[in-house]
Amino acid sequence: MQKLKIKKKWLRPAAFLFAVLLFMGNFLPSAVHADYRYDAFGNAIPSQYSYVAETDYNGLQLGIGAFSSPTDLFVAGDERIYIVDAGNNRIVVLDAEFGVEQVLDSFLHHGQEVSIKGVTGIFVHTDGMMYLADKDGGRILVSDMDGNIVREVTRPDSALLTESSTTTFLPRKVLVDSRDIIYMLSENSTQGAYMIDANGEFLGFYGRNEVQLTWKRLYEVFKRRFASEEQRAKMQNFIPVEFSNFDIDKDGFIYTVTAFSESPQTDDMVKKLNPLGGNIYSMSFMNFGDMPDMSGDAPVYNTSYTDIAVDEDGFAFALDAYSGRVFWFDDVGIQQAIFGGSGAYLGAFTQAVAVDTLGDAVLVLDGTRGSITVFEPTYFGEIVKQAFILFNSGFYAESKDLFEEIVRMDANYDWAYVGLGRACYEEGDWEKAKFYFEHSGISTGWYSAVKEEIRNQNMKEHFTGIFFGIIAGCAVIIIAGKLLAAILAERRKHSAG
């Protein structure tokens, strides 16, 4: 009985400790939350950690007072970090070590003070000029590093622009290319990005989304043909979804993200656009968002991209405002990993509003908490990155050792098997290439190609034997035929005698 009393004595404290640990689960470091990615068929699979949150910074830590409703961050070519601290009406500039370099809390235009409270986006050009997208003011402000507004870009006067709601001029995000052409995303504009040259002339719209054709929309089109005018007026109009954000890489390719999609995995929510506005991310086996859970037993994940950043190697990081996750893609659009999340622990966010890269690090701005979280690549993440840099550059043999290391650490990495298959294919090891392509499950084209090579190789190796075998067979048939004819002739002769 005494032993039983001792057990009961510890039951209540143990239950209390378990409840505390369960409660604190949401506040533990991100290391307890596994990364994941989707395979080519839309199945979520756990993954090795590719990026881990190392630290975060807020205004109080930096000694400049708390950030208030920050709306954007931008990392310039010189690795200076710019934060739009809209609630405090200022731009904060940090160095690469997160030391405060400058706090711009006063902007002047023609001697008059200008508020940047309505600024939602920032881009810093190679000449050091800051381009501020002022949505509330309906303008783009161009400022030097001393806070002097040297130029104000307003709605262009062009016959190409109408007063319709699809051509509103309410700048949300802005970027500038090497030709000094301004690209601007406007609130409630579905035509794509405005293109404005250095003289303020409107050049046209760039790269708008197209309406995705679905069975539901086909049915609506069919119904519309037989509906009355009154019924048509009540029907939903199919208009393109506007871009939510964009970025530009060193080669001038523009990357865009979209905040809404009925099919997050299959729709082009993330795009890489060429100079003509065509999407380069157009190959199959791509997953751009979370797979909605339609079972009813779990919440449905609605991917809502709010920002995208591209690093020096062409890798894109798309930030999902709905889940606080960062989706990582290589320069041809292959999904590499998903990390981050929603919550109150390091590496998760309350309101993820902006993302950018600083060297190999990924920075995420939380608008509610007013903090910048710094993600650093793990050993696995570094290997993945180097392997795909080589692979996408055509150095298949050089990438082989890296892909073997990836498979050793993560046996479910299907694209690593594709990389190994290509390496073996280039080396002429057809059997191994066939094994890797088959194991990947997504290289049907290359699998067929390597099987053809194996057939050709078998033909070459056995051609002599086959050739002489055919000749010998023909000779045997001829000789046998002659012998049979002679025997038959002899029999006929005896019968006649």
C-alpha positions as CSV (number, residue, x, y, z in Angstrom):
1,M,0.0,0.0,0.0
2,Q,2.9,2.3,0.8
3,K,4.3,1.8,-2.7
4,L,0.9,2.7,-4.2
5,K,0.7,5.9,-2.1
6,I,4.1,7.0,-3.4
7,K,2.9,6.6,-7.0
8,K,-0.2,8.6,-6.4
9,K,1.9,11.2,-4.7
10,W,3.7,11.9,-8.0
11,L,0.7,11.7,-10.3
12,R,-0.6,15.2,-9.9
13,P,2.9,16.9,-10.3
14,A,3.6,14.8,-13.3
15,A,0.3,15.6,-14.9
16,F,0.9,19.3,-14.2
17,L,4.4,19.1,-15.8
18,F,3.0,17.3,-18.8
19,A,0.4,20.1,-19.3
20,V,3.0,22.8,-19.0
21,L,5.2,21.1,-21.6
22,L,2.2,20.7,-23.9
23,F,1.3,24.3,-23.5
24,M,4.9,25.4,-24.2
25,G,5.1,23.3,-27.3
26,N,4.1,26.3,-29.4
27,F,6.9,28.4,-27.9
28,L,9.8,25.9,-28.3
29,P,12.6,26.7,-30.8
30,S,12.0,25.9,-34.4
31,A,14.3,22.8,-34.2
32,V,11.3,20.7,-33.0
33,H,9.3,21.6,-36.1
34,A,10.3,19.5,-39.1
35,D,10.7,21.1,-42.5
36,Y,8.8,19.5,-45.4
37,R,8.4,19.7,-49.2
38,Y,6.1,18.3,-51.8
39,D,7.0,15.5,-54.2
40,A,6.2,15.6,-57.9
41,F,2.7,14.2,-57.2
42,G,1.6,16.6,-54.5
43,N,2.4,14.5,-51.5
44,A,3.9,16.3,-48.5
45,I,7.0,14.5,-47.2
46,P,9.2,15.4,-44.3
47,S,12.6,16.8,-45.1
48,Q,16.0,17.5,-43.6
49,Y,16.4,21.1,-42.3
50,S,17.5,23.3,-45.1
51,Y,17.3,26.7,-43.2
52,V,17.2,27.3,-39.5
53,A,16.3,30.5,-37.7
54,E,19.5,31.7,-35.9
55,T,18.3,35.0,-34.4
56,D,16.0,37.9,-34.7
57,Y,16.2,41.7,-34.3
58,N,13.7,44.4,-33.3
59,G,13.9,48.1,-32.9
60,L,14.4,48.0,-29.2
61,Q,17.4,45.7,-29.6
62,L,18.8,48.0,-32.2
63,G,18.5,51.0,-29.9
64,I,16.1,53.0,-32.1
65,G,12.8,52.3,-30.5
66,A,10.2,49.7,-31.5
67,F,9.2,49.3,-35.1
68,S,5.6,50.2,-35.7
69,S,3.7,48.5,-38.5
70,P,6.7,48.0,-40.8
71,T,5.6,47.2,-44.4
72,D,8.7,46.2,-46.3
73,L,12.4,45.5,-46.2
74,F,15.0,45.5,-49.0
75,V,18.7,44.4,-49.1
76,A,20.7,46.5,-51.5
77,G,23.7,45.4,-53.6
78,D,26.1,46.8,-51.0
79,E,24.3,44.6,-48.4
80,R,22.7,47.5,-46.6
81,I,19.3,46.6,-45.2
82,Y,16.4,49.1,-45.6
83,I,13.2,48.8,-43.5
84,V,10.1,50.8,-44.2
85,D,8.9,51.6,-40.6
86,A,5.7,53.1,-41.8
87,G,4.1,53.5,-38.4
88,N,7.0,55.7,-37.3
89,N,7.2,57.6,-40.6
90,R,10.8,56.6,-41.2
91,I,13.3,54.5,-43.1
92,V,15.8,52.6,-41.1
93,V,19.1,51.6,-42.7
94,L,21.2,48.8,-41.2
95,D,24.6,47.4,-42.3
96,A,25.3,43.7,-43.0
97,E,26.0,43.1,-39.3
98,F,22.6,44.6,-38.3
99,G,24.2,47.7,-36.9
100,V,22.2,51.0,-37.4
101,E,23.7,53.2,-40.0
102,Q,21.0,55.7,-40.5
103,V,17.4,56.6,-39.5
104,L,15.6,58.7,-42.0
105,D,12.7,60.3,-40.2
106,S,12.4,63.5,-42.2
107,F,11.8,63.7,-46.0
108,L,11.6,67.0,-47.9
109,H,10.2,67.8,-51.3
110,H,10.6,71.4,-52.6
111,G,11.3,72.5,-49.0
112,Q,8.1,70.9,-47.7
113,E,8.1,67.9,-45.3
114,V,6.6,64.7,-46.8
115,S,5.1,61.9,-44.8
116,I,5.9,58.3,-45.8
117,K,3.2,56.8,-43.7
118,G,1.5,55.5,-46.8
119,V,4.6,53.8,-48.2
120,T,4.2,50.1,-48.6
121,G,7.3,49.2,-50.7
122,I,10.9,50.2,-51.2
123,F,13.6,49.5,-53.8
124,V,17.1,50.9,-53.7
125,H,18.7,51.3,-57.2
126,T,22.4,50.7,-57.9
127,D,22.9,54.5,-57.9
128,G,21.8,54.6,-54.2
129,M,18.5,56.3,-54.9
130,M,15.5,55.0,-52.9
131,Y,12.2,54.4,-54.8
132,L,9.2,54.5,-52.3
133,A,5.8,53.2,-53.4
134,D,3.3,55.6,-51.7
135,K,0.0,53.9,-52.0
136,D,-2.0,56.5,-50.0
137,G,-0.4,59.3,-52.0
138,G,-0.9,57.6,-55.4
139,R,2.8,58.2,-56.3
140,I,6.3,56.9,-56.3
141,L,8.8,59.0,-54.4
142,V,12.5,59.0,-55.4
143,S,14.8,60.0,-52.6
144,D,18.5,60.3,-52.0
145,M,20.1,59.1,-48.8
146,D,19.6,62.4,-47.1
147,G,15.9,62.2,-47.4
148,N,15.6,64.7,-50.3
149,I,12.8,63.8,-52.7
150,V,14.3,64.5,-56.1
151,R,11.5,63.1,-58.2
152,E,7.8,62.3,-57.9
153,V,6.2,59.8,-60.3
154,T,2.5,60.1,-60.6
155,R,-0.1,58.6,-62.9
156,P,1.3,59.0,-66.5
157,D,-0.8,60.9,-69.0
158,S,-1.2,58.3,-71.7
159,A,-3.9,57.2,-74.1
160,L,-3.2,53.7,-73.1
161,L,-4.6,54.3,-69.7
162,T,-8.3,54.7,-69.0
163,E,-10.1,55.7,-65.9
164,S,-11.4,52.2,-65.3
165,S,-10.8,50.3,-62.0
166,T,-8.4,48.0,-63.8
167,T,-5.9,50.8,-64.4
168,T,-5.8,52.4,-60.9
169,F,-2.5,54.1,-59.9
170,L,-2.0,53.2,-56.3
171,P,1.6,52.0,-56.0
172,R,2.1,49.1,-53.6
173,K,5.5,47.7,-54.8
174,V,8.2,49.1,-57.0
175,L,11.4,48.0,-58.7
176,V,13.8,49.4,-61.3
177,D,15.9,47.6,-63.9
178,S,19.3,48.3,-65.3
179,R,17.7,50.6,-68.0
180,D,16.1,52.8,-65.3
181,I,12.7,51.5,-66.3
182,I,10.3,51.5,-63.3
183,Y,8.0,48.6,-62.7
184,M,5.1,49.3,-60.4
185,L,2.4,47.1,-58.9
186,S,-0.8,49.0,-58.2
187,E,-3.6,48.2,-55.8
188,N,-6.6,46.7,-57.6
189,S,-4.9,46.6,-61.0
190,T,-5.2,43.3,-62.8
191,Q,-3.3,44.3,-66.0
192,G,0.2,43.5,-64.6
193,A,3.0,45.8,-63.7
194,Y,3.1,49.4,-64.9
195,M,6.3,50.1,-67.0
196,I,7.4,53.8,-66.8
197,D,10.7,55.0,-68.3
198,A,13.1,57.5,-66.9
199,N,11.2,60.4,-68.4
200,G,7.9,59.4,-66.8
201,E,6.4,58.0,-70.0
202,F,4.1,55.0,-69.8
203,L,5.5,52.1,-71.8
204,G,2.7,49.6,-71.2
205,F,1.8,46.8,-68.8
206,Y,4.1,43.9,-68.1
207,G,3.4,40.2,-67.4
208,R,-0.2,40.0,-66.1
209,N,-1.7,36.8,-64.8
210,E,-4.1,34.9,-67.0
211,V,-7.5,33.5,-65.9
212,Q,-7.0,29.8,-65.2
213,L,-9.4,27.6,-67.1
214,T,-11.3,25.2,-64.8
215,W,-14.4,23.1,-65.2
216,K,-16.3,25.4,-62.9
217,R,-15.5,28.4,-65.1
218,L,-16.4,26.4,-68.3
219,Y,-19.8,25.7,-66.7
220,E,-20.3,29.4,-65.8
221,V,-19.5,30.3,-69.4
222,F,-22.0,27.7,-70.7
223,K,-24.7,29.1,-68.3
224,R,-24.0,32.7,-69.4
225,R,-24.9,31.9,-73.0
226,F,-28.4,31.0,-72.0
227,A,-28.9,33.6,-69.2
228,S,-30.9,36.8,-69.4
229,E,-29.3,40.2,-69.1
230,E,-30.4,40.5,-65.5
231,Q,-29.0,37.1,-64.7
232,R,-25.7,37.9,-66.4
233,A,-25.3,41.0,-64.4
234,K,-25.4,38.9,-61.2
235,M,-22.9,36.4,-62.4
236,Q,-19.3,36.5,-61.4
237,N,-16.9,38.0,-63.9
238,F,-13.6,36.2,-64.5
239,I,-10.7,38.6,-64.2
240,P,-7.0,37.9,-63.7
241,V,-5.6,37.9,-60.1
242,E,-3.2,40.7,-59.5
243,F,0.4,40.2,-58.5
244,S,1.0,40.7,-54.8
245,N,4.8,41.3,-55.1
246,F,7.8,40.9,-57.3
247,D,11.6,41.0,-57.4
248,I,14.3,41.3,-60.0
249,D,17.6,39.3,-60.3
250,K,21.0,40.3,-61.6
251,D,20.2,39.2,-65.1
252,G,17.0,41.3,-65.3
253,F,14.4,38.4,-64.9
254,I,11.4,39.5,-62.9
255,Y,9.9,37.0,-60.3
256,T,6.3,37.5,-59.3
257,V,4.0,36.0,-56.7
258,T,0.2,35.9,-56.4
259,A,-1.8,36.0,-53.2
260,F,-4.8,33.8,-54.3
261,S,-5.4,30.7,-56.2
262,E,-8.1,28.1,-56.3
263,S,-5.4,25.4,-57.0
264,P,-2.3,26.5,-55.1
265,Q,-0.2,23.6,-56.2
266,T,-0.9,23.6,-59.9
267,D,-1.5,27.3,-60.7
268,D,1.5,29.5,-61.4
269,M,1.5,31.4,-58.1
270,V,5.2,31.8,-58.5
271,K,6.6,33.0,-61.9
272,K,9.9,33.8,-63.4
273,L,9.3,36.2,-66.3
274,N,11.5,36.9,-69.3
275,P,11.7,40.4,-70.9
276,L,8.5,39.6,-72.9
277,G,6.6,38.7,-69.8
278,G,6.6,35.0,-70.6
279,N,6.8,32.5,-67.7
280,I,10.0,30.5,-67.6
281,Y,8.7,28.3,-64.8
282,S,6.6,26.2,-67.2
283,M,7.9,22.7,-66.8
284,S,5.9,19.9,-65.3
285,F,6.2,18.3,-61.8
286,M,6.2,21.7,-60.1
287,N,4.3,22.6,-56.9
288,F,4.0,26.2,-55.9
289,G,1.8,26.2,-52.8
290,D,0.5,24.1,-50.0
291,M,-1.9,21.3,-50.9
292,P,-5.4,22.2,-49.5
293,D,-6.7,19.5,-47.1
294,M,-10.2,18.7,-48.2
295,S,-10.8,15.9,-45.8
296,G,-12.7,18.1,-43.3
297,D,-10.7,16.7,-40.4
298,A,-8.0,19.4,-40.6
299,P,-7.9,23.1,-41.6
300,V,-7.6,23.9,-45.3
301,Y,-4.3,25.7,-46.1
302,N,-4.8,28.6,-48.5
303,T,-1.4,29.7,-49.7
304,S,-1.3,33.5,-49.9
305,Y,2.1,34.8,-51.1
306,T,3.0,38.3,-50.0
307,D,6.6,38.6,-51.1
308,I,9.4,37.0,-53.1
309,A,13.2,37.4,-53.0
310,V,15.9,36.2,-55.4
311,D,19.5,35.6,-54.3
312,E,22.6,35.9,-56.4
313,D,22.4,32.3,-57.6
314,G,18.8,32.6,-58.9
315,F,17.2,30.8,-56.0
316,A,13.8,32.2,-55.1
317,F,12.2,32.4,-51.7
318,A,8.4,33.0,-51.7
319,L,6.8,34.1,-48.4
320,D,3.3,32.8,-47.6
321,A,1.4,35.3,-45.4
322,Y,-1.2,32.7,-44.5
323,S,1.1,30.1,-42.9
324,G,4.3,32.2,-42.3
325,R,6.2,29.7,-44.4
326,V,9.0,30.3,-46.9
327,F,8.9,28.2,-50.1
328,W,12.3,27.7,-51.6
329,F,12.7,27.2,-55.4
330,D,15.8,26.8,-57.6
331,D,16.4,28.9,-60.7
332,V,14.2,26.6,-62.9
333,G,11.3,26.5,-60.4
334,I,12.0,23.2,-58.7
335,Q,10.7,23.3,-55.1
336,Q,13.6,22.6,-52.7
337,A,12.2,23.0,-49.2
338,I,9.6,24.7,-47.1
339,F,10.5,26.2,-43.7
340,G,9.2,28.8,-41.2
341,G,5.7,28.8,-39.8
342,S,3.1,30.7,-37.7
343,G,3.5,31.0,-33.9
344,A,5.4,32.8,-31.2
345,Y,8.7,30.9,-31.3
346,L,11.9,31.7,-33.1
347,G,11.5,31.0,-36.8
348,A,7.7,31.6,-36.8
349,F,5.7,34.7,-37.5
350,T,2.5,36.5,-36.5
351,Q,2.3,38.6,-39.7
352,A,4.9,37.8,-42.3
353,V,5.1,40.8,-44.6
354,A,8.4,40.8,-46.4
355,V,11.4,38.5,-47.3
356,D,14.8,39.2,-48.8
357,T,18.2,37.6,-48.9
358,L,21.6,38.7,-47.4
359,G,24.3,36.5,-48.8
360,D,23.2,33.0,-48.0
361,A,20.9,34.2,-45.2
362,V,17.1,34.7,-45.6
363,L,15.5,37.6,-43.8
364,V,11.8,37.7,-42.9
365,L,10.0,40.8,-41.6
366,D,7.2,40.4,-39.1
367,G,4.8,43.4,-39.3
368,T,3.0,42.7,-36.0
369,R,6.0,41.9,-33.8
370,G,8.2,44.4,-35.6
371,S,11.2,42.1,-36.0
372,I,13.5,40.6,-38.6
373,T,14.3,36.9,-38.3
374,V,17.5,35.6,-39.8
375,F,17.5,32.1,-41.3
376,E,20.9,30.5,-42.1
377,P,21.4,27.5,-44.4
378,T,22.2,24.2,-42.7
379,Y,24.9,21.8,-44.0
380,F,22.1,20.0,-45.9
381,G,20.8,23.2,-47.4
382,E,24.2,24.2,-48.6
383,I,24.7,20.9,-50.3
384,V,21.3,21.1,-52.0
385,K,22.1,24.6,-53.2
386,Q,25.6,23.7,-54.6
387,A,24.3,20.6,-56.2
388,F,21.5,22.4,-58.1
389,I,23.8,25.2,-59.1
390,L,26.0,22.7,-60.9
391,F,23.1,20.6,-62.2
392,N,21.3,23.6,-63.7
393,S,24.5,24.8,-65.3
394,G,25.0,21.5,-67.1
395,F,27.9,20.2,-64.8
396,Y,26.2,16.8,-64.2
397,A,29.3,14.8,-63.4
398,E,30.6,17.5,-61.0
399,S,27.3,17.4,-59.1
400,K,27.2,13.6,-58.7
401,D,29.0,13.5,-55.3
402,L,26.7,16.2,-53.9
403,F,23.6,14.4,-55.0
404,E,24.9,11.2,-53.5
405,E,25.3,13.1,-50.2
406,I,21.8,14.4,-50.5
407,V,20.4,10.9,-51.0
408,R,22.4,9.6,-48.1
409,M,20.8,12.3,-45.8
410,D,17.3,12.2,-47.4
411,A,16.4,9.1,-49.4
412,N,13.1,10.7,-50.5
413,Y,14.7,13.5,-52.5
414,D,13.4,12.6,-55.9
415,W,15.2,15.4,-57.8
416,A,18.5,14.1,-56.3
417,Y,17.9,10.8,-58.1
418,V,17.3,12.8,-61.3
419,G,20.6,14.5,-60.8
420,L,22.4,11.2,-60.2
421,G,20.7,9.7,-63.3
422,R,21.9,12.6,-65.5
423,A,25.4,12.2,-64.1
424,C,25.5,8.5,-64.9
425,Y,24.0,9.2,-68.3
426,E,26.8,11.6,-69.2
427,E,29.3,9.0,-68.0
428,G,27.7,6.3,-70.2
429,D,26.7,4.1,-67.2
430,W,23.3,3.3,-68.7
431,E,22.3,0.7,-66.1
432,K,22.9,3.0,-63.2
433,A,21.2,5.9,-65.0
434,K,18.2,3.7,-65.6
435,F,18.0,2.7,-62.0
436,Y,18.2,6.4,-60.8
437,F,15.7,7.7,-63.3
438,E,13.3,4.9,-62.5
439,H,13.7,5.5,-58.7
440,S,13.0,9.2,-59.1
441,G,9.5,8.5,-60.5
442,I,9.5,11.7,-62.5
443,S,12.1,11.2,-65.3
444,T,9.9,9.4,-67.8
445,G,11.6,11.1,-70.7
446,W,15.1,10.4,-69.6
447,Y,14.1,6.9,-68.5
448,S,12.9,6.2,-72.1
449,A,16.1,7.7,-73.5
450,V,18.4,5.6,-71.4
451,K,16.5,2.4,-72.3
452,E,17.0,3.3,-75.9
453,E,20.7,3.7,-75.2
454,I,20.8,0.3,-73.5
455,R,19.1,-1.3,-76.5
456,N,21.6,0.3,-78.8
457,Q,24.5,-0.8,-76.6
458,N,23.2,-4.4,-76.6
459,M,22.9,-4.3,-80.4
460,K,26.5,-3.1,-80.7
461,E,27.8,-5.6,-78.3
462,H,26.1,-8.6,-79.9
463,F,25.9,-7.4,-83.5
464,T,28.7,-9.8,-84.7
465,G,27.2,-12.8,-83.1
466,I,23.7,-11.9,-84.3
467,F,25.0,-11.3,-87.8
468,F,26.9,-14.5,-88.1
469,G,24.0,-16.4,-86.4
470,I,21.6,-15.1,-89.0
471,I,24.0,-16.1,-91.8
472,A,24.5,-19.5,-90.2
473,G,20.8,-19.9,-89.8
474,C,20.2,-19.0,-93.4
475,A,22.9,-21.4,-94.5
476,V,21.3,-24.2,-92.5
477,I,17.9,-23.5,-93.9
478,I,19.3,-23.5,-97.5
479,I,21.3,-26.8,-96.9
480,A,18.4,-28.4,-95.2
481,G,16.1,-27.4,-98.0
482,K,18.5,-28.8,-100.6
483,L,18.8,-32.1,-98.6
484,L,15.0,-32.3,-98.3
485,A,14.6,-31.7,-102.0
486,A,17.2,-34.4,-102.8
487,I,15.5,-36.9,-100.5
488,L,12.1,-36.2,-102.0
489,A,13.5,-36.5,-105.6
490,E,15.1,-39.8,-104.7
491,R,11.8,-41.1,-103.3
492,R,9.9,-40.1,-106.4
493,K,12.5,-41.9,-108.5
494,H,12.1,-45.1,-106.5
495,S,8.3,-44.9,-106.7
496,A,8.4,-44.4,-110.5
497,G,10.8,-47.5,-110.8
